[in-house]
Amino acid sequence: MESRAPGAPLPPAAHLHPAAHSGEPAGWSALRLLPLRAWLALLGVLLAALASAAIAERLAEAPPTRAAVIFLAFLAVGLLIALSRLLAADAVRREGLRAASERHARDLESLIESRTRELSALSTHLQELSEKEKSELARNLHDELGGLLTAAKMDLSWLQSRVPDAALQDRLTQLGAVLDEAMDLKRRVVEDLRPSLLDHFGLPTALRAYVESACAKAGLRADLTLPDDGAPMPKEIAIALFRIVQEGVTNIIRHANARCITLRCDLERDACRFTLNDDGRGFDAADPKFRWSHGLMGMRQRVRAFGGQFVIESAPGSGTTLRVGIPRG
């Protein structure tokens, strides 16, 4: 079979049927393409022509009249044959167009699948690159900026122990408070970029700390069911699950107008599964405006990158439930 690129133009329709490969017009074999109703119509015309010829021959008395009747009968049969050939040629043309349409549809589907895979791979690469950049930035902030702030704090303590002036002591105390705020801000930025609990204590501890902290700030009740510990998992899967929960909790706080957030997590031997739901106002999950939102698309892509399952269920006034399962392999 001849191969060609998905974007190449389609061949002419005549090339898609065996009767056209020889370069000859459609033959009698093309009659098999005629539908049943066409066969019945042709048979009816043939029987009518033969019956008319027989009746006319029986009624005719003169030989010239009989010859004319026979001539008309043969003419009718010839027209019937010509009509059959025309119908067969039209059937060949329709079959060629149908085959061309099916081939074009297959090529278009193949092209869409190829582009979808490329976009999925690009999205996964961008997410991995973003996480890598966040991790490097968090490390630099922790090591370099943290070192500078610690040195400034030590120098400030040295000055406070050697400056007797009360006014200067007050200013140095204010400066110490500013440095403490800067160090706290640095810590929060580093935790947002790359949660240290995730690297040191695992996914359950990081999820518990984040959800409890976020719910406390937003005034929500948190109902958590998390394992005390789980088998080690790849860092890529752990950070993906943490980011999905982080995005889900953020959406609940911003849009759901909920009172309680429930998180269930099960770290099985072969898969990681969790369910996140709320008692908020919900939304129409079938609405394209929500289905194609950037947040949901990002979470869905993270799950697809690991061959997992992503299910979101919601209805107006019924809250929202998010279910995610990712293989641990």
N, C-alpha and C positions, 0 to 999 in steps of 0.2 A: 504494500500500500504506500502510495506517495505521501511523504510527510511535508509539512509546511508550518511556518510560524503562525501562532494564534492570530496575529494581527494582519496576516496576508489576505488579499482579496479572494473571495470565493470564486471557483471556476464556473464557467457557464453551466446552465442547468442541463444542457444536452449531454454533458460529459458525465452526468451522474446516473445514467441509465444504460444498461448493456446494449440496447438496441441502437444507441447513438455512437458507440465506440467504433463500429465498422465504417461509419461515414455514409451508410445507406439510409433511406427513409424508413419510417416505422413499418415493419412487416406484419404478417398475420399473427406472429407470436404476441404482438402488442394487444391483440383483441382480449387476452386474458385480463387486461387491466380495466376493461369496461365493467361498470356496475351492473347489477342484476336488472335494474329497471331499463337500462339501455338495451340489454339483450331481449327483454320482453317486447320493447317497442319495435326493434328490428324484426323480430319474429312475427309480430303482428302485421307489419308492413309487407313482409314477404308473403304471408298467407293471404293477405288482401289482394296483392298483385296477382298471385297464382289463381285465386278464386275468380277475380275479374276476368283474367284471360280465359279460364275454362268456360265461364258463362258466356262470354262474348263469342268464343269459338263455337259453342253449341248453338247459339242463336244465329250465327252468320251462315249464309247460304252461298254467296259468291266466293270463288277462290281468291280474288284480289282482297276481299274483305277479310278472309281468313289469314292471309299473309300479313295484312296490316295489323291484325290483332296479335299474331305471333311476334311481329316486330315490336309492337308496343309492350308485350310481355317481357321480351328480352331487354328492351330499353329500361323497363321498370326494375328488372333484376340488376342490370348494370348500374343504374342509379343507386340501388340499394347497396351494392358492393362498394361504390364510391363513397357513399355515406358512412358505411362501416369503416372504411379506411380513414376517413376524416375523423370519425369519432375515436378510432384507435390512436391516431396521431395526437388528438387533443388529450387523450388519456395519458400518453407518453409525456406530453408537455406538463400536465398537471403532476404526474408522478415525479418528474424531474424537479419541478418547483417545490414539491413537498420535501424531496430529499435534500435539496439545497437549503430549504428553511430549517430542517432538522440539523443539518451539518453546521449551519450558521449558529443555531441555538447552542449546539455542543461547544463550538469554538468560543462563543461568548461566555458560556458557563465556565469553560476552562480558563479563559482570561480573567474572569471575575475571581475565581478561586485563587489564581496565581497572584493577582493584585492584593487579595485579602491576606494571603500568607505573607506577602512582602510588608504590608502595613502592620500586621500583627508582629512580625519580627522586628520591624522598626520601632514600634511602640514599646516592645519588651526591652530592646536595647536602650531606648531613651530612659525608661524607668530604672534600669540597672545603672546607667551612667549617672542619673540623678542621685540615686542612693550612694554611689561611690563618691560623688562630689560632696554630698552632705557629710559622709563619714570623714573625708579628708578635711573639710572645713571645720567640723566639730573637733577633730584631733588637734588642728592648728590653734583653734580658739582655746582649747583646754590647756595645751602645752605652752604656747607662746603668750597669748593674752593672759592666761591664768598666772604664768610666771611673772609677768610684768606687774599685775595687780598685787600679787603676793609680795614682791619686792617693794612696791610703793607702800604697802601696809606696814612692812617692817621698818622702812625709813621713817614713816610717820610715827610709829611707836618710839623710835630713837629720838625724834625731835620732841615728842611730848615729854619724854623723861628729862630733857635738858633745857626746856624753855620755861622759865619761872613766871613769865607775864601771864596774868589771868585772861586778858583779852585775846592774846595769841593762843592760849590753851583752848578757849571757846572755838576759835576759828579752826584749830587743828582737830578738835572733836567733830565739828561739822564736816571737815574734809574726810575724817575717818568714816562717818556715816555715808558719805557719797561713795567712798571706795567700797563699803559693804554692799551698797545697792548695786554698784557696778559688778561686783563679784557674783551677786545673786542673779543679776540679769544675764551674765555670762553663763552661769550654770543652767538657767532655764533655756537659753538659746541652744546650748550644747545638747540638752536633753531633747529638745524639739528636733534638732537635726539628726541625732543618733542616740536613742535612749541607752544609757549605760547599763541599766538593769537588764536589758535584753541580752547584752553581751556577757554579763557576769553571772546572772542568776536565771536566765532562761525566759521563755515566752510567758508562762503563767504568772510569774511574779511581775513582769513588765506590764502585762495587761491589767492585773489587779491594781497596781499603783497608778496607772494612767486613768483607768475608768473611775476609780474612787476620787482621784484628784479633780478630774473634769466635772464629775457630778457634784462634788462639794462646792466648786466655784459656781456652778449653774443652779444650785439649789434643787437638785434632783435626787431621788432615791435610787441606789444601785443595788441590784440583786444579782450577785455573782456566784456562779458555780464553776470553779476552776480546779484542776488537779494541783496537788501540792507540788508535784514535780513530774516531769515526763522524760522519756528517752531523748537523748540528744538528736537534734534535727539540723539540716543544713541551714546556714545563716540566711540564705536567700529566701527560703520558705518562711523562716521565723519573721524576718523583716516584712515580707509580703503580708502575712497574716496580721501583724501588728498595724501596718499601714491601713489595711482594710477596716479593722476595728476602729482605728483612729478617725478615718473618714466617715464611717457610719455614726460614731458618737458625735462628731462635729455636726453632721447633717441633722441629727436628732435635736441637738441643743439649739441650732439655728432655726429650724423650720417646723419641727413636729409639735411644739407646744405640749410636750409630754411631762408627766410627773414621775415616771419610773422607767429605768433602763434595766433590761434583763440580759445577761450574757451567760451562755452555757458553752463550755469548751471541753472537748474530749480528745485527748492525744492518744490515739490508738497506735498499734504497732505498724500498721500499713498506711494510715491516713490521719490527717489532722482535720477535725470538724468543729465548727462552732456555730451557734445560733445567737443572733442579736436582734432583740425586738423591743418595742416601746409601746406605750399606751396613748400615743399622741393622736393627732387628727388624721394621719394617713394621707394617701393620695391615690390617684388612678394609675396603677402600674402599667396599664396598656396605653396610656397617653404618651405619644412620641416625645412630647416636651420633657417628660421625666425619664423616659426610656433612654434617650440619647443625651442626657445631661453628662457633663464632663466628669463629675464625681462618680456616677454609676459606671460610666464607660471605663474609667481608670481602674475601679475595683474589679470589674468584669475581666479586663485585660490581664490584670495581675493573676487572677485565678486561671485563666486560659493558658497563660505562659507555663504553668506547671501541670497542665492537663487535668485541672480540677473542675468542680461543679459550683455554679453560682446561681442561686435562686433568690428572688425577692418577691415577697407577697405583701400587698397593701390594698386598702380600699378606703375611700373617704369615711372618716369617723371610726375606723377599726384598727388604727395603729399600723405599724410596719414590722415585718419579720424578714430578716436576712439570714440565709443559710449558705454556708460555704464549706466545701470539702476539698482538700488538696492531698494527693498521695505523698507519702514521705520519701518515696524512692527518688 
